[in-house]
C-alpha cells in the first residue's frame, strides 16, 4: 500500500471512483462534486501551492483519495478537506482514517489553522468518522465550493 501525491495519469481513475461512490449511495448528483467539471481534472486542480491530494494505491490499483484545498471564500487560515472517497472494498480497514490524518497533517504543514468539510447525509458513515476526528457541525456553509447540494458542514481547529 502506498499513499502518494496525485499524478496526471490518475485523473480518469479518480473521477470514476468519486462518481461511483455517489451512485453506490444514491447521493445527489447536481450541485455536488459528481457534476463538478473539476472532478475530471484533479491533478491540474491540485497544482495550487496551498493544496495537496493524496492517493492510496495498492498494486497499481487506486483505492481512494483525500486532500486539502484553499476553497474560495473560506476564512483566513482555513482550508477544505476535499475529494475524500474510497472504493467500496477499501473501506472498513482504517485506510480512510489514514488518508484523512495524512491530509490534516498536510494542512498543518501548509500553515492552516482550521479544516472545513462539506458532505451529504447519504455519507453518514463518513460524518461519524469526522465527528470522531474532532470536526464539529456548523449551522451554515463556509466559502464558495460551488457545491450547493451539500447540506452538512463541519470544521476542525488544528
Secondary structure, DSSP 8 states (H G I E B T S, - for coil): -EEEE--GGGHHHHHHHHHHHHHHTT---TTSTTT-GGGGGHHHHTTSTT-EEEEEEETTEEEEEEEEE--TT--TTEEEEEEEEE-GGG-SSSHHHHHHHHHHHHHHHTT-SEEEEEE-GGGHHHHHHHHHTT-EE-SS--S--S-TT--EEEEEE-
